[in-house]
């Protein structure tokens, strides 16, 4: 039961305290009954082993992995499932074949020998798997800390580029767009409000990007005040629509920066991945559009052409209400 609680907690799930106590009480009561009230060694064997199998089987089914879970979770599930299921056929077969021996010399019976061997092998396999998943969790946590921008909560440049390259290699046919955005007049914000105020503005913008991003999107801070969003399965029209909603939401709101309320705005450059693009060329093209947006007056969007035209005016992009973010 303690092992089950630990495995479930790792998966973010719980085994109710009352339910756990009730289950332990039911198993122990059954064992007591077949030990003292109506002594029956075979019944105790069935109760104990089937209870082990049932508890672990329920835990295995509750941590059933999905396509998004890591390899360690899949291995843990299958090892735990095999460990749980092996209690049922092993008990039935060995107890049946050893029934005449159980009353006289259970320690020498095939059942007990099989019990010791299978529990040792399967238990060691489960213990090593749990240890491996714990080490994987630790390494993933260290990797997240390494790749996360502590100020804004999005990926830093290293983390963004690593995930983006991996995604671009695995998804070659579906449309994929990149948005590069940059807070306008950020140096002026730093000069006026100090670095503390500049950090607050970056946190505000980073939080907005995290909130609007889908689970499949990759969001990172790739420069001082420059951010990037890699949008899988998104064409130029979809990327421009998202950028416009972000632009409107940012510029239409008064942001509470320490000791002062200010307005923020951002410029956006968007590029659609071509067949021969890698991340570097895609970033370069999006950066050129961002530079054009800055040169054109800021607080606007520039992108690869859509139906033969560029978006060079905020009002020209189909917009959605800012509350949609």
C-alpha positions in Angstrom: 0.0 0.0 0.0 2.8 2.4 0.8 4.5 1.6 -2.6 1.1 2.2 -4.3 0.7 5.6 -2.6 4.2 6.6 -3.7 3.7 5.6 -7.3 0.3 7.3 -7.4 1.7 10.5 -5.9 4.5 10.6 -8.5 1.7 10.6 -11.2 -0.1 13.4 -9.3 -2.9 11.1 -8.1 -4.0 10.0 -4.7 -5.3 6.9 -2.9 -7.9 7.9 -0.4 -6.7 7.5 3.2 -10.0 6.0 4.3 -10.1 3.6 1.3 -6.6 2.5 2.0 -7.2 1.8 5.7 -10.4 -0.1 4.8 -8.7 -2.2 2.2 -5.8 -3.1 4.6 -8.4 -3.9 7.3 -10.4 -6.2 5.0 -7.2 -8.1 3.9 -6.0 -8.5 7.5 -9.4 -9.6 8.7 -9.6 -12.2 6.1 -6.1 -13.5 6.9 -7.0 -13.6 10.6 -10.2 -15.5 9.9 -8.5 -18.2 7.9 -5.7 -18.4 10.5 -7.6 -18.6 13.7 -11.4 -19.0 13.2 -11.3 -21.5 10.3 -7.6 -22.3 9.7 -7.0 -22.8 6.0 -3.5 -22.2 4.6 -4.6 -22.4 1.0 -7.3 -19.7 1.6 -4.7 -17.4 3.2 -2.4 -17.9 0.2 -5.2 -16.9 -2.2 -6.2 -13.9 0.0 -2.7 -12.6 0.3 -1.5 -13.0 -3.3 -4.8 -12.0 -4.9 -4.9 -8.9 -2.7 -1.3 -8.0 -3.8 -2.3 -8.4 -7.4 -5.5 -6.5 -7.1 -4.0 -3.5 -5.3 -1.1 -3.2 -7.8 -3.4 -3.8 -10.8 -5.6 -0.9 -9.7 -2.5 1.4 -9.3 -1.2 0.3 -12.8 -4.6 1.1 -14.4 -4.6 4.5 -12.7 -1.2 5.5 -14.1 -2.1 4.3 -17.6 0.3 6.3 -19.8 -0.7 8.5 -22.8 1.1 9.5 -25.9 2.4 12.6 -24.1 3.9 10.8 -21.1 7.6 9.9 -21.2 9.3 6.6 -21.8 10.0 6.1 -18.1 6.2 6.3 -17.4 5.5 3.6 -20.1 8.2 1.3 -18.7 6.9 1.8 -15.1 3.3 1.0 -16.2 4.3 -2.2 -18.0 6.5 -3.5 -15.3 3.9 -2.7 -12.6 1.2 -4.3 -14.7 3.3 -7.5 -15.2 4.1 -7.6 -11.5 0.4 -7.3 -10.6 -0.9 -9.8 -13.1 1.7 -12.5 -12.3 0.1 -13.0 -8.8 -3.0 -14.5 -10.3 -1.9 -17.4 -12.6 1.2 -18.2 -10.5 -1.0 -18.6 -7.4 -3.6 -20.7 -9.2 -1.1 -23.0 -10.8 1.4 -23.5 -8.1 -1.1 -23.9 -5.3 -3.1 -26.4 -7.2 -0.1 -28.6 -8.0 1.3 -28.3 -4.5 -1.9 -28.7 -2.5 -0.9 -32.1 -1.0 2.4 -30.7 0.3 1.1 -27.5 1.7 -0.3 -29.0 5.0 3.0 -30.8 5.8 5.9 -28.9 4.5 5.0 -25.6 2.9 8.6 -24.4 2.9 9.6 -27.2 0.6 6.6 -27.0 -1.7 6.7 -25.8 -5.3 4.4 -22.9 -4.3 6.8 -21.4 -1.8 9.9 -21.9 -4.0 8.0 -20.3 -6.9 6.8 -17.5 -4.6 10.4 -16.7 -3.5 11.8 -16.7 -7.0 9.0 -14.7 -8.7 8.8 -12.2 -5.9 12.6 -11.7 -6.0 12.8 -11.3 -9.7 9.7 -9.2 -10.3 10.1 -7.2 -7.1 13.7 -6.3 -8.1 12.5 -5.4 -11.6 9.9 -3.1 -10.1 12.3 -1.5 -7.6 14.8 -0.8 -10.3 12.1 0.7 -12.6 10.9 3.0 -9.8 14.5 4.1 -9.1 15.0 4.7 -12.9 11.8 6.8 -13.0 12.9 8.8 -10.0 16.3 9.5 -11.6 14.5 10.5 -14.8 12.3 12.9 -12.9 15.4 14.5 -11.3 17.1 14.9 -14.6 14.0 16.3 -16.2 13.7 18.8 -13.4 17.3 19.8 -13.8 16.8 20.1 -17.5 13.7 22.3 -17.0 15.7 24.6 -14.7 18.5 24.8 -17.2 16.2 25.6 -20.1 13.7 27.9 -18.3 14.0 31.7 -18.1 13.6 32.5 -14.5 12.2 36.0 -15.0 9.4 35.3 -17.5 8.6 31.6 -17.0 9.1 30.8 -20.6 12.0 28.8 -22.2 15.3 30.6 -22.5 17.1 30.7 -25.9 18.8 27.4 -25.4 15.7 25.6 -24.4 13.6 27.2 -27.1 16.1 26.3 -29.9 16.5 22.7 -28.6 12.8 22.0 -28.5 12.1 23.9 -31.7 14.8 22.0 -33.7 13.5 18.7 -32.4 9.9 19.6 -33.3 10.9 20.8 -36.8 12.7 17.5 -37.5 9.7 15.4 -36.4 7.0 17.5 -38.2 8.2 18.1 -41.8 4.9 18.2 -43.7 2.4 20.1 -41.5 2.4 23.9 -41.7 4.5 25.6 -39.1 4.8 29.3 -38.3 7.2 31.3 -36.2 6.3 34.6 -34.4 9.1 36.8 -33.2 8.0 39.7 -31.0 9.7 42.5 -29.2 8.6 45.0 -26.6 8.6 48.5 -28.0 10.7 51.3 -26.4 12.1 48.9 -23.9 15.2 51.0 -23.3 13.0 53.9 -22.4 11.1 51.8 -19.9 14.4 50.8 -18.3 15.7 54.3 -18.2 12.4 55.7 -16.8 11.4 53.0 -14.3 14.8 51.3 -13.7 15.6 47.7 -14.3 13.0 46.6 -11.8 10.3 48.2 -13.9 11.8 46.6 -17.0 11.8 43.2 -15.4 8.1 43.7 -14.4 7.2 44.6 -18.0 9.0 41.5 -19.3 7.2 39.3 -16.7 3.9 40.8 -17.8 4.6 40.1 -21.5 5.9 36.6 -20.8 2.8 35.7 -18.8 0.6 36.9 -21.6 2.5 34.7 -24.1 2.3 31.7 -21.8 -1.5 32.2 -21.3 -2.2 32.5 -25.0 0.0 29.6 -26.1 -1.5 26.1 -26.8 0.1 23.1 -25.2 1.8 22.2 -28.5 3.3 25.7 -29.0 6.9 26.4 -28.0 7.4 29.8 -26.3 10.8 31.2 -25.5 12.7 34.4 -24.6 15.5 34.5 -27.2 16.9 38.0 -26.4 16.7 40.8 -23.8 13.1 41.8 -24.7 12.6 39.5 -27.7 10.4 36.5 -27.6 9.5 33.7 -30.0 6.5 31.4 -30.5 6.8 28.3 -32.7 3.3 27.4 -33.8 2.8 23.8 -35.1 0.0 23.1 -37.5 -0.5 26.9 -38.0 -0.3 28.8 -41.3 0.4 32.5 -41.8 -3.3 33.4 -41.4 -3.5 31.7 -38.0 -0.2 33.1 -36.8 -1.2 36.6 -37.8 -4.5 36.2 -36.1 -2.8 35.2 -32.9 -0.2 38.0 -33.2 -3.0 40.6 -33.7 -4.9 39.4 -30.6 -1.7 39.6 -28.6 -0.9 43.1 -30.0 -4.3 44.4 -29.2 -4.4 42.9 -25.7 -1.0 44.3 -24.8 -1.6 47.8 -26.2 -5.2 48.3 -25.0 -4.5 47.6 -21.4 -2.9 49.7 -18.7 -0.3 47.6 -17.0 0.5 48.0 -13.3 4.3 48.3 -13.1 5.7 48.9 -9.6 4.9 52.5 -8.6 3.5 53.4 -12.0 0.8 52.4 -14.5 2.0 52.3 -18.1 1.0 51.2 -21.6 3.0 48.6 -23.3 3.2 47.7 -27.0 5.0 45.2 -29.1 6.0 44.6 -32.7 5.7 41.2 -34.4 7.5 39.5 -37.3 6.0 36.2 -38.7 7.5 33.6 -41.0 6.1 30.4 -42.4 8.4 27.4 -42.7 9.4 26.5 -46.2 10.5 23.0 -47.2 14.2 23.9 -47.1 14.1 26.1 -43.9 15.9 25.1 -40.7 15.4 27.0 -37.4 18.2 29.5 -38.2 16.8 30.6 -41.6 13.2 30.7 -40.2 14.4 32.9 -37.3 16.3 35.1 -39.7 13.3 35.7 -41.9 11.0 36.4 -38.9 13.6 38.8 -37.5 13.7 40.7 -40.8 9.9 41.2 -40.6 10.2 42.3 -37.0 12.8 44.9 -38.0 10.5 46.1 -40.7 7.7 46.5 -38.2 10.0 48.5 -36.0 11.0 50.7 -38.9 7.4 51.2 -39.9 6.4 52.7 -36.6 6.2 49.8 -34.1 3.1 48.3 -32.5 2.4 46.4 -35.7 2.8 43.1 -37.5 4.9 42.2 -40.6 4.8 38.7 -42.1 5.5 36.5 -45.0 3.0 37.3 -47.8 -0.5 36.0 -47.5 -2.3 36.0 -50.9 0.4 38.2 -52.4 0.4 41.0 -49.7 2.3 41.8 -46.5 0.7 42.8 -43.3 2.2 46.2 -42.6 -0.7 47.9 -40.8 -2.3 46.8 -37.5 -5.7 47.5 -38.8 -5.3 45.3 -41.8 -5.1 42.1 -39.8 -8.4 40.3 -39.0 -8.7 40.8 -35.3 -10.4 39.1 -32.4 -11.4 40.7 -29.1 -8.5 41.1 -26.6 -10.5 39.1 -24.1 -10.0 36.0 -26.3 -6.4 35.6 -25.0 
